[in-house]
Amino acid sequence: MGSLETLERLQLGEADRARRPVRREIAELWRERVDLLGAEDRVLLKAYLEAQSSFDEMARLTGRDRSSMCRRIHRIVRRLADETYDRCQGGRFSAEELTVIRDHFVRGLRLTQICRGHHLGYRRVRALIARARTFAQATRVC
């Protein structure tokens, strides 16, 4: 997965040409949601999408392995593609609950990190995440 410009420069077959609008929509969705990420993840994703940095370049700059950088970018992209947070925004969740849901589903924080950061009990956070998942699945359009 590369930036939109990289995707457009590829020599595409007929089947790929039909998917081009979908790729553009996905790239735009990522650009809209990138502000929900933490600072480090946001910088990495912008470097990947806009600056067209390779995994090798990003690994060299951050002092990490290429494979770990590749996994990290793919995890960020997978979290941005998850619609649970978006679906919960229109639901019956308070602002504090939405912050917890965002921290888990978009920022990828572990439950223990969320508990410490929001001064909440583990069971309460776990129940809220389960309720958000259930709500998002119930509102999924088939």
VOGU-3710 file (C-alpha; in Angstrom, 3 decimals, decimal comma):
1> mgsletlerl> 0,000/0,000/0,000  1,527/3,280/-1,050  0,511/6,844/-1,417  -2,213/7,883/-3,807  0,354/9,284/-6,247  2,260/6,005/-6,251  -0,934/4,084/-6,906  -1,817/6,372/-9,802  1,610/5,910/-11,427  1,296/2,145/-11,567
11> qlgeadrarr> 0,497/0,514/-14,874  -2,926/-0,893/-14,101  -4,919/-3,574/-15,872  -8,656/-3,292/-16,533  -9,600/-4,930/-13,226  -7,310/-2,554/-11,338  -8,725/0,471/-13,164  -12,146/-0,398/-11,782  -10,694/-0,434/-8,256  -8,959/2,948/-8,587
21> pvrreiaelw> -11,909/4,981/-7,175  -12,003/2,641/-4,172  -8,273/3,197/-3,553  -8,761/6,954/-3,762  -11,607/6,774/-1,229  -9,461/4,703/1,117  -6,571/7,169/0,880  -8,935/10,074/1,584  -10,393/8,203/4,561  -6,880/7,714/5,960
31> rervdllgae> -6,128/11,412/5,531  -9,311/12,352/7,396  -8,639/9,993/10,296  -4,897/10,586/10,658  -5,533/13,390/13,173  -7,101/10,868/15,554  -3,781/9,039/15,906  -1,094/9,669/18,481  1,802/11,937/17,492  4,321/9,207/16,608
41> drvllkayle> 1,848/7,137/14,579  0,645/10,264/12,781  4,200/11,198/11,736  4,931/7,656/10,529  1,740/7,426/8,475  2,251/10,863/6,930  5,823/9,929/6,023  4,519/6,765/4,413  1,587/8,326/2,530  2,680/11,850/1,676
51> aqssfdemar> 6,477/11,744/1,608  6,417/8,282/0,031  9,115/7,107/2,398  10,026/3,449/2,126  10,037/1,092/5,081  13,837/1,034/4,849  14,073/4,830/5,100  11,658/5,018/8,023  13,436/2,181/9,820  16,787/3,906/9,379
61> ltgrdrssmc> 15,401/7,209/10,729  13,712/5,619/13,757  16,445/3,093/14,518  14,142/0,099/14,131  14,097/-2,950/11,885  12,482/-2,740/8,459  10,118/-5,595/9,306  8,945/-3,994/12,546  8,351/-0,710/10,705  6,349/-2,575/8,060
71> rrihrivrrl> 4,215/-4,277/10,731  3,689/-0,991/12,558  2,473/0,840/9,445  0,124/-2,016/8,573  -1,291/-2,011/12,115  -1,888/1,746/11,907  -3,644/1,331/8,566  -5,772/-1,530/9,918  -6,805/0,586/12,919  -7,741/3,492/10,662
81> adetydrcqg> -9,854/1,186/8,529  -11,798/-0,047/11,581  -15,127/1,793/11,676  -16,032/1,015/15,286  -15,127/4,491/16,567  -17,020/6,245/13,761  -20,138/4,167/14,336  -20,044/4,784/18,083  -19,931/8,561/17,627  -23,580/8,629/16,645
91> grfsaeeltv> -24,570/6,201/19,390  -25,360/6,333/23,052  -21,847/7,020/24,281  -20,691/9,956/26,396  -17,684/12,097/25,470  -15,522/10,268/28,040  -16,608/6,887/26,683  -15,863/7,996/23,109  -12,377/9,020/24,213  -11,790/5,544/25,628
101> irdhfvrglr> -13,185/3,944/22,451  -10,932/6,132/20,289  -7,887/5,312/22,402  -8,483/1,590/21,966  -9,740/1,264/18,384  -7,897/4,120/16,662  -4,785/4,759/18,731  -4,300/1,089/19,578  -3,720/1,551/23,305  -3,912/-1,505/25,550
111> ltqicrghhl> -6,684/-1,630/28,139  -4,216/-1,212/31,019  -2,824/1,955/29,403  -6,351/3,322/29,009  -7,149/2,526/32,641  -4,093/4,422/33,851  -4,633/7,362/31,518  -8,317/7,828/32,309  -8,275/6,645/35,935  -10,848/3,953/35,255
121> gyrrvralia> -11,157/0,371/36,417  -10,107/-2,442/34,109  -13,521/-4,152/34,168  -15,277/-0,921/33,298  -12,989/-0,281/30,322  -13,271/-3,877/29,122  -17,088/-3,714/29,337  -17,152/-0,417/27,444  -14,974/-1,825/24,642  -17,221/-4,892/24,402
131> rartfaqatr> -20,320/-2,674/24,292  -18,740/-0,523/21,550  -17,917/-3,629/19,473  -21,467/-4,933/19,853  -22,945/-1,556/18,945  -20,722/-1,210/15,865  -21,573/-4,707/14,652  -25,296/-4,065/15,156  -25,143/-0,877/13,102  -23,057/-2,427/10,299
141> vc> -24,774/-2,129/6,933  -24,755/-5,466/5,108
//
